[in-house]
Amino acid sequence: MDNKQKKKKGFKLPTSYTVLLIITAIIAIATHFIPGVVPASLSDFVMAPINGLNDSIDIAIFVLLIGGFLGITTKTGALDAGIGSVVSKLKGKELILIPVLMFLFSLGGTSFGMAEETIAFTALVTTTMIIAGFDPLVSVATIILGSGCGVLGSTVNPFLVSVSIGALNAAGILVNQGVVIATNTALWISSLLISIYFVMSYAKKVYNDKNESILSELEIQHANEAFIGNKSGKEEVIEFTKKRKIVLGLFAFTFIIMVAGIIPWEEFGINLFIATGFLTGSSLGNWWFSELGVWFVIMSIVIGIVYGMKEGEIVDAFLAGAADMVGVALVIGVSRGISVIMNTTGLDAYVLSKASNVLVGMSPIVFTIVAYLIYMALTFFIPSTSGLAGLSMPIFGPLALSLGFRPEVIISIFSAGSGIVNLVTPTSGVIMGTLAIAKVDYESWVKFVTKVLIAIFISSAIILSIAMMFIR
């Protein structure tokens, strides 16, 4: 243990807030040396985190309300009892949790762009993984890589695929979505299998020997205090009473409706307004963070009443749970500030224009690899998939067409490039929020995920190159 502590006392990254502010400062300074963009003023830099929070206030409030919901559910003991019951039944087979959960998260990612929504699952999955004998990093990897690989290989994700196709159509370019689905399915499955392999390999080592964890003693201590109250996980689990089973059923129902609320049902010819519109004024499929937040508040009250909690107990538990998420809400806002300053200075459009000029006159494979790298760089500054799609497709789509390449492959290149960077970039509120909840340092996440990203990059580059050469 002492050796491990000494290793961790070497170079250590500053906190997430400091890293994000340093990046913001670098970008603000860079605008003074780049022609054609508006130089960022001191006030632009100072106000960037606040403007970022304003820009992401819906997500920040959603996170706080989820915290309140989890606070009430945790107070009932239903989560501890249910997780304990599942883990005891899986004794010796705990590893199966990882591929099952990663596949489910990836399904959400590829179908409806599940990203910010996964923050809601972090506390539950982390508790489950710790009690099952793993460490919090396994939880983070399961969630981020699971949903992230789905988004990387978006098949019908409206925030990436639909926005990209819409932007190309607006530029007069017709798109065969079947080509996009086929290519992105290959990206999705390959990256998911790679991720499952790495996560399960690490989890197995930690399960057999806790000293194999790459987390520091302090990270593990904080996680244990937050999720299992410093228990070793060997104690007798809380009794899984009938009332707690009902609460757990309501807990599961809450998340089922959350997922149903953001699937674009109307695109499949299904209108659910009559059934659900009375609750929020928006039908399932048209819910977003405001409606989802209200849903969690409603179910918090329902769960509290069903369990027999008094009004004061419900309010106190909700506020305590929300208080635990304040740091997460703030880090999401600070990370969004980077995109805000890029947009207000015009640096995002400048970078995009210069990047497109680099691609002219290249062979299919070189074009693919360079475009892939360019999209990775762009995503660091513009982590929003829908925002980057709207900005880049009217430029890259016509460029690809003029060079004799299929515009559909550009969507897949964009999907892979933005997807792989959003698995690690500190400018992503999802990454920083998930790590903050699970009590895992960003430094530890980078150390673990680097090998995974290299493997995914190679496999995706091969798939995209094949698609570019043979899809005509």
C-alpha positions as CSV (number, residue, x, y, z in Angstrom):
1,M,0.0,0.0,0.0
2,D,2.9,2.4,0.9
3,N,4.5,1.9,-2.5
4,K,1.2,2.6,-4.2
5,Q,0.8,5.8,-2.2
6,K,4.3,6.9,-3.1
7,K,3.6,6.4,-6.8
8,K,0.4,8.5,-6.5
9,K,2.4,11.3,-4.9
10,G,4.3,12.0,-8.1
11,F,2.9,14.4,-10.7
12,K,-0.8,15.0,-10.0
13,L,-3.2,16.9,-12.1
14,P,-5.0,19.8,-10.4
15,T,-8.7,19.6,-9.8
16,S,-11.2,19.4,-12.6
17,Y,-12.1,23.1,-12.1
18,T,-8.5,24.2,-12.4
19,V,-7.9,22.1,-15.5
20,L,-11.0,23.5,-17.2
21,L,-10.1,27.1,-16.3
22,I,-6.6,26.6,-17.7
23,I,-8.0,25.3,-21.0
24,T,-10.4,28.3,-21.1
25,A,-7.5,30.7,-20.5
26,I,-5.3,29.1,-23.2
27,I,-8.2,29.5,-25.7
28,A,-8.8,33.1,-24.7
29,I,-5.1,34.0,-25.1
30,A,-4.9,32.1,-28.5
31,T,-7.7,34.3,-30.0
32,H,-5.3,37.3,-29.7
33,F,-2.9,35.7,-32.1
34,I,-5.3,34.3,-34.7
35,P,-6.4,36.6,-37.5
36,G,-10.1,36.7,-38.4
37,V,-11.5,36.0,-34.9
38,V,-12.6,38.3,-32.2
39,P,-10.0,38.6,-29.5
40,A,-11.4,37.4,-26.1
41,S,-11.4,40.1,-23.5
42,L,-10.6,39.6,-19.8
43,S,-14.4,39.8,-19.1
44,D,-15.0,37.0,-21.7
45,F,-12.6,34.8,-19.8
46,V,-14.0,35.8,-16.4
47,M,-17.6,35.3,-17.4
48,A,-17.0,32.1,-19.4
49,P,-17.8,29.7,-16.5
50,I,-20.9,31.7,-15.5
51,N,-22.1,31.9,-19.1
52,G,-21.3,28.2,-19.5
53,L,-23.5,27.5,-16.4
54,N,-26.3,29.6,-17.9
55,D,-26.0,27.7,-21.1
56,S,-26.2,24.4,-19.4
57,I,-28.5,25.4,-16.5
58,D,-31.1,22.8,-17.6
59,I,-28.5,20.0,-17.2
60,A,-27.3,21.4,-13.9
61,I,-30.8,21.6,-12.4
62,F,-31.5,18.1,-13.8
63,V,-28.4,16.8,-11.9
64,L,-29.5,18.4,-8.7
65,L,-33.0,17.0,-8.9
66,I,-31.6,13.5,-9.6
67,G,-29.5,13.9,-6.5
68,G,-32.7,14.7,-4.5
69,F,-34.4,11.6,-6.0
70,L,-31.4,9.4,-5.1
71,G,-31.3,10.9,-1.6
72,I,-34.9,9.8,-0.9
73,T,-34.5,6.4,-2.5
74,T,-31.3,5.8,-0.5
75,K,-33.0,6.8,2.7
76,T,-35.5,4.0,2.3
77,G,-32.7,1.4,2.2
78,A,-34.2,-0.1,-1.0
79,L,-31.1,0.3,-3.1
80,D,-28.8,-1.3,-0.5
81,A,-31.2,-4.2,0.0
82,G,-31.8,-4.7,-3.8
83,I,-28.2,-4.5,-4.7
84,G,-27.2,-6.8,-1.9
85,S,-29.8,-9.3,-3.1
86,V,-28.5,-9.2,-6.7
87,V,-24.9,-9.4,-5.7
88,S,-25.5,-12.4,-3.4
89,K,-27.3,-14.2,-6.2
90,L,-24.4,-13.5,-8.5
91,K,-21.8,-14.7,-6.1
92,G,-18.8,-15.8,-8.1
93,K,-20.4,-14.5,-11.3
94,E,-20.2,-10.7,-10.6
95,L,-18.3,-10.1,-13.9
96,I,-21.4,-10.7,-15.9
97,L,-22.8,-7.4,-14.7
98,I,-20.2,-5.5,-16.8
99,P,-21.0,-6.7,-20.4
100,V,-24.8,-6.7,-19.7
101,L,-24.7,-3.1,-18.4
102,M,-22.3,-1.9,-21.1
103,F,-24.5,-3.3,-23.8
104,L,-27.6,-1.7,-22.4
105,F,-25.9,1.7,-22.0
106,S,-24.5,1.4,-25.6
107,L,-28.0,0.6,-26.9
108,G,-29.1,3.9,-25.4
109,G,-26.1,5.7,-27.0
110,T,-26.6,4.4,-30.5
111,S,-30.3,4.8,-30.6
112,F,-31.0,8.1,-28.9
113,G,-27.6,9.6,-27.9
114,M,-27.7,8.6,-24.3
115,A,-25.0,10.7,-22.7
116,E,-25.9,13.2,-20.0
117,E,-28.7,10.9,-18.9
118,T,-26.1,8.3,-17.7
119,I,-25.1,10.7,-14.9
120,A,-28.4,9.6,-13.2
121,F,-27.1,6.0,-13.1
122,T,-23.7,6.7,-11.7
123,A,-24.4,6.4,-8.0
124,L,-26.4,3.2,-8.3
125,V,-23.9,1.5,-10.6
126,T,-20.9,2.6,-8.4
127,T,-22.6,1.2,-5.3
128,T,-23.3,-2.0,-7.1
129,M,-19.7,-2.4,-8.4
130,I,-18.1,-1.7,-5.0
131,I,-20.3,-4.2,-3.2
132,A,-19.7,-6.7,-5.9
133,G,-16.0,-6.5,-5.2
134,F,-14.7,-4.1,-7.8
135,D,-13.6,-0.4,-7.5
136,P,-15.3,2.8,-8.6
137,L,-13.3,2.9,-11.8
138,V,-15.1,-0.2,-13.0
139,S,-18.3,1.7,-12.6
140,V,-17.1,4.8,-14.5
141,A,-15.7,2.6,-17.3
142,T,-18.9,0.6,-17.6
143,I,-21.0,3.8,-17.9
144,I,-18.8,6.1,-19.9
145,L,-17.5,3.4,-22.3
146,G,-20.8,1.7,-22.6
147,S,-22.9,4.7,-23.6
148,G,-19.9,6.3,-25.3
149,C,-19.3,3.4,-27.7
150,G,-23.0,3.6,-28.6
151,V,-22.7,7.3,-29.4
152,L,-19.5,6.6,-31.3
153,G,-21.4,4.2,-33.5
154,S,-24.6,6.2,-33.7
155,T,-27.1,4.4,-35.9
156,V,-30.3,6.4,-35.4
157,N,-29.2,8.8,-32.7
158,P,-31.2,11.9,-33.7
159,F,-28.7,14.4,-32.1
160,L,-26.0,13.1,-34.4
161,V,-27.4,11.3,-37.4
162,S,-30.6,13.3,-37.9
163,V,-28.9,16.7,-37.4
164,S,-26.1,15.7,-39.8
165,I,-28.5,14.5,-42.4
166,G,-30.6,17.6,-42.0
167,A,-27.6,19.8,-42.4
168,L,-26.5,18.0,-45.6
169,N,-30.0,18.1,-47.0
170,A,-30.1,21.8,-46.4
171,A,-26.9,22.0,-48.4
172,G,-28.6,20.2,-51.3
173,I,-27.0,16.8,-50.6
174,L,-29.2,13.7,-50.4
175,V,-28.1,11.0,-47.9
176,N,-28.7,7.2,-47.8
177,Q,-29.3,6.6,-44.1
178,G,-28.9,2.8,-44.7
179,V,-25.2,3.4,-45.5
180,V,-24.8,5.4,-42.3
181,I,-26.5,2.7,-40.2
182,A,-24.4,-0.1,-41.7
183,T,-21.1,1.7,-41.2
184,N,-21.9,2.9,-37.7
185,T,-23.1,-0.5,-36.6
186,A,-19.7,-1.8,-37.3
187,L,-18.1,1.1,-35.4
188,W,-20.5,0.5,-32.5
189,I,-20.0,-3.3,-32.1
190,S,-16.2,-3.2,-32.6
191,S,-15.6,-0.3,-30.1
192,L,-18.0,-2.0,-27.6
193,L,-16.3,-5.4,-27.7
194,I,-12.9,-3.7,-27.3
195,S,-14.2,-1.7,-24.3
196,I,-15.8,-4.8,-22.7
197,Y,-12.5,-6.7,-23.0
198,F,-10.5,-4.0,-21.3
199,V,-13.0,-3.3,-18.5
200,M,-13.5,-7.0,-17.7
201,S,-9.8,-7.6,-17.7
202,Y,-9.2,-4.8,-15.2
203,A,-12.3,-5.7,-13.1
204,K,-11.1,-9.3,-12.8
205,K,-7.7,-8.2,-11.5
206,V,-9.2,-5.9,-8.9
207,Y,-11.7,-8.5,-7.8
208,N,-8.9,-11.0,-7.2
209,D,-6.5,-8.5,-5.7
210,K,-7.6,-5.0,-4.4
211,N,-3.9,-3.8,-4.7
212,E,-4.3,-4.1,-8.5
213,S,-6.6,-1.0,-8.5
214,I,-5.0,2.0,-10.2
215,L,-7.0,4.3,-7.8
216,S,-5.3,6.0,-4.9
217,E,-6.2,5.0,-1.3
218,L,-7.9,8.4,-1.0
219,E,-10.1,7.9,-4.0
220,I,-11.2,4.5,-2.7
221,Q,-11.8,5.9,0.8
222,H,-14.0,8.7,-0.5
223,A,-16.0,6.3,-2.7
224,N,-16.5,3.9,0.2
225,E,-17.7,6.7,2.4
226,A,-20.1,8.0,-0.2
227,F,-21.5,4.7,-1.4
228,I,-21.2,2.1,1.3
229,G,-20.4,4.1,4.4
230,N,-16.9,2.6,4.9
231,K,-18.3,-0.9,5.0
232,S,-16.2,-3.7,3.6
233,G,-19.1,-5.1,1.6
234,K,-18.9,-8.3,3.6
235,E,-21.6,-7.4,6.2
236,E,-25.1,-8.8,6.1
237,V,-27.2,-6.9,3.6
238,I,-30.2,-4.9,4.7
239,E,-33.4,-6.9,4.7
240,F,-35.2,-6.8,1.3
241,T,-38.7,-6.2,2.7
242,K,-41.9,-6.1,0.6
243,K,-42.0,-2.3,1.0
244,R,-38.4,-1.9,-0.2
245,K,-39.2,-4.2,-3.2
246,I,-42.1,-1.8,-4.1
247,V,-39.8,1.2,-3.8
248,L,-37.2,-0.5,-6.0
249,G,-39.9,-1.2,-8.5
250,L,-40.9,2.4,-8.5
251,F,-37.2,3.3,-8.9
252,A,-36.8,1.1,-12.0
253,F,-40.1,2.5,-13.4
254,T,-38.8,6.0,-13.0
255,F,-35.8,5.3,-15.2
256,I,-37.9,3.4,-17.8
257,I,-40.1,6.4,-18.2
258,M,-37.0,8.6,-18.4
259,V,-35.6,6.6,-21.3
260,A,-39.1,6.5,-23.0
261,G,-39.4,10.2,-22.6
262,I,-36.4,11.0,-24.9
263,I,-36.9,8.4,-27.6
264,P,-38.3,10.2,-30.7
265,W,-41.5,8.2,-30.9
266,E,-43.1,10.5,-33.5
267,E,-40.4,9.6,-36.0
268,F,-41.8,6.1,-35.8
269,G,-45.4,7.3,-36.3
270,I,-46.3,7.0,-32.6
271,N,-48.0,10.0,-30.8
272,L,-48.1,9.6,-27.1
273,F,-49.4,13.0,-26.2
274,I,-52.9,11.8,-25.1
275,A,-51.3,9.3,-22.7
276,T,-48.6,11.5,-21.2
277,G,-49.0,15.1,-22.3
278,F,-51.2,16.0,-19.3
279,L,-48.3,15.6,-16.9
280,T,-45.7,18.1,-18.4
281,G,-47.4,19.5,-21.4
282,S,-45.1,17.5,-23.7
283,S,-45.6,13.9,-24.8
284,L,-43.1,11.1,-24.3
285,G,-40.5,11.5,-27.0
286,N,-40.4,15.3,-26.6
287,W,-39.2,15.4,-23.0
288,W,-35.9,17.0,-22.2
289,F,-34.1,18.1,-19.0
290,S,-36.9,20.3,-17.6
291,E,-39.6,17.6,-18.1
292,L,-37.2,14.8,-16.9
293,G,-36.3,16.9,-13.8
294,V,-40.0,17.3,-12.9
295,W,-40.5,13.6,-13.4
296,F,-37.8,12.8,-10.9
297,V,-39.3,15.2,-8.4
298,I,-42.7,13.6,-8.7
299,M,-41.3,10.1,-8.3
300,S,-39.3,11.3,-5.3
301,I,-42.5,12.3,-3.6
302,V,-44.3,9.1,-4.6
303,I,-41.5,6.9,-3.3
304,G,-41.3,8.9,0.0
305,I,-45.1,8.5,0.5
306,V,-45.1,4.8,-0.4
307,Y,-42.3,4.1,2.1
308,G,-44.2,5.9,4.8
309,M,-41.8,8.9,5.2
310,K,-43.1,12.1,6.8
311,E,-43.3,15.3,4.9
312,G,-40.2,16.7,6.7
313,E,-38.2,13.6,6.1
314,I,-39.0,13.7,2.4
315,V,-37.8,17.3,2.1
316,D,-34.7,16.8,4.2
317,A,-33.7,13.6,2.3
318,F,-34.3,15.4,-1.0
319,L,-32.2,18.5,-0.1
320,A,-29.4,16.3,1.3
321,G,-29.2,14.3,-2.0
322,A,-29.3,17.5,-4.1
323,A,-26.5,19.0,-2.0
324,D,-24.3,16.1,-2.8
325,M,-24.6,17.0,-6.5
326,V,-23.7,20.7,-6.3
327,G,-20.1,20.1,-7.3
328,V,-21.2,18.0,-10.3
329,A,-23.6,20.7,-11.5
330,L,-20.8,23.3,-11.2
331,V,-18.2,21.3,-13.1
332,I,-20.7,20.8,-16.0
333,G,-21.2,24.6,-16.2
334,V,-17.4,25.3,-16.1
335,S,-16.8,22.8,-18.9
336,R,-19.5,24.3,-21.1
337,G,-17.8,27.7,-20.7
338,I,-15.1,26.5,-23.1
339,S,-17.6,26.1,-25.9
340,V,-19.2,29.4,-25.0
341,I,-15.9,31.4,-25.4
342,M,-15.1,29.5,-28.7
343,N,-18.5,30.5,-30.1
344,T,-18.5,34.1,-29.0
345,T,-15.0,34.8,-30.5
346,G,-15.7,32.9,-33.7
347,L,-12.8,30.6,-33.1
348,D,-14.9,27.5,-33.7
349,A,-15.9,28.6,-37.2
350,Y,-12.2,29.6,-37.9
351,V,-10.9,26.2,-36.9
352,L,-13.5,24.5,-38.9
353,S,-12.7,26.5,-42.1
354,K,-9.0,25.9,-41.8
355,A,-9.5,22.2,-41.1
356,S,-11.6,21.7,-44.3
357,N,-8.9,23.2,-46.5
358,V,-6.4,20.6,-45.3
359,L,-8.4,17.8,-46.8
360,V,-8.4,18.9,-50.4
361,G,-6.6,16.6,-52.9
362,M,-6.1,13.6,-50.6
363,S,-6.5,9.9,-51.5
364,P,-9.5,8.1,-49.9
365,I,-7.5,6.5,-47.0
366,V,-5.5,9.6,-46.2
367,F,-8.6,11.7,-46.5
368,T,-10.4,9.4,-44.0
369,I,-7.6,9.3,-41.4
370,V,-7.0,13.1,-41.6
371,A,-10.7,13.9,-41.4
372,Y,-11.0,11.5,-38.5
373,L,-8.2,13.4,-36.7
374,I,-9.6,16.7,-37.5
375,Y,-13.0,15.8,-36.1
376,M,-11.2,14.6,-32.9
377,A,-9.6,18.0,-32.6
378,L,-12.8,19.9,-33.3
379,T,-14.7,17.8,-30.7
380,F,-12.3,18.8,-28.0
381,F,-13.5,22.4,-28.5
382,I,-17.1,21.7,-29.4
383,P,-18.1,18.6,-27.5
384,S,-21.8,19.0,-28.4
385,T,-22.5,16.5,-31.2
386,S,-25.6,18.3,-32.5
387,G,-23.7,21.7,-32.4
388,L,-20.7,20.3,-34.3
389,A,-22.9,18.5,-36.8
390,G,-24.7,21.7,-37.6
391,L,-21.4,23.6,-38.0
392,S,-19.4,21.1,-39.9
393,M,-21.6,19.2,-42.2
394,P,-22.4,22.1,-44.6
395,I,-18.6,22.4,-45.0
396,F,-17.3,18.8,-45.0
397,G,-20.3,17.3,-46.9
398,P,-19.9,19.3,-50.1
399,L,-16.1,19.0,-49.9
400,A,-16.3,15.2,-49.8
401,L,-18.8,15.1,-52.7
402,S,-16.6,17.4,-54.8
403,L,-13.7,15.0,-54.2
404,G,-15.8,12.0,-55.3
405,F,-16.4,10.6,-51.8
406,R,-19.7,9.5,-50.3
407,P,-21.1,12.2,-47.9
408,E,-22.6,9.3,-45.8
409,V,-19.0,8.3,-44.8
410,I,-18.4,11.8,-43.5
411,I,-21.2,11.3,-41.0
412,S,-19.6,8.1,-39.9
413,I,-16.2,9.8,-39.6
414,F,-17.8,12.6,-37.6
415,S,-19.5,10.0,-35.4
416,A,-16.3,8.1,-34.7
417,G,-14.1,11.2,-34.2
418,S,-16.5,13.0,-31.8
419,G,-17.3,9.7,-30.1
420,I,-13.8,8.7,-29.2
421,V,-12.8,12.2,-27.9
422,N,-16.0,12.4,-25.8
423,L,-14.8,9.3,-23.9
424,V,-11.9,11.3,-22.4
425,T,-12.1,15.1,-23.0
426,P,-12.3,17.3,-19.8
427,T,-14.5,19.6,-21.8
428,S,-17.4,17.1,-21.6
429,G,-19.8,17.6,-18.7
430,V,-20.7,13.9,-18.9
431,I,-17.1,12.8,-18.2
432,M,-16.4,15.3,-15.5
433,G,-19.8,14.8,-13.9
434,T,-19.6,11.0,-13.8
435,L,-16.1,11.1,-12.4
436,A,-17.1,13.6,-9.7
437,I,-20.0,11.5,-8.6
438,A,-18.0,8.3,-8.5
439,K,-15.1,10.0,-6.6
440,V,-12.6,9.1,-9.3
441,D,-9.8,11.6,-10.3
442,Y,-9.6,12.6,-14.0
443,E,-5.9,11.6,-13.9
444,S,-6.9,8.0,-13.0
445,W,-9.5,7.9,-15.8
446,V,-6.9,9.0,-18.4
447,K,-4.5,6.4,-17.1
448,F,-7.0,3.6,-17.5
449,V,-8.7,4.7,-20.8
450,T,-5.6,5.5,-22.9
451,K,-5.1,1.9,-24.1
452,V,-8.8,1.5,-24.8
453,L,-8.8,4.7,-26.9
454,I,-5.8,3.5,-29.0
455,A,-7.4,0.2,-29.7
456,I,-10.7,1.9,-30.6
457,F,-9.0,4.4,-32.8
458,I,-7.2,1.7,-34.8
459,S,-10.3,-0.4,-35.3
460,S,-12.4,2.6,-36.3
461,A,-9.8,3.9,-38.7
462,I,-9.8,0.5,-40.5
463,I,-13.6,0.4,-40.7
464,L,-13.9,3.9,-42.0
465,S,-11.1,3.4,-44.6
466,I,-12.8,0.3,-45.9
467,A,-16.1,2.2,-46.1
468,M,-14.5,5.1,-47.9
469,M,-12.8,2.8,-50.5
470,F,-15.7,0.5,-51.2
471,I,-18.9,2.6,-50.7
472,R,-19.5,4.5,-54.0
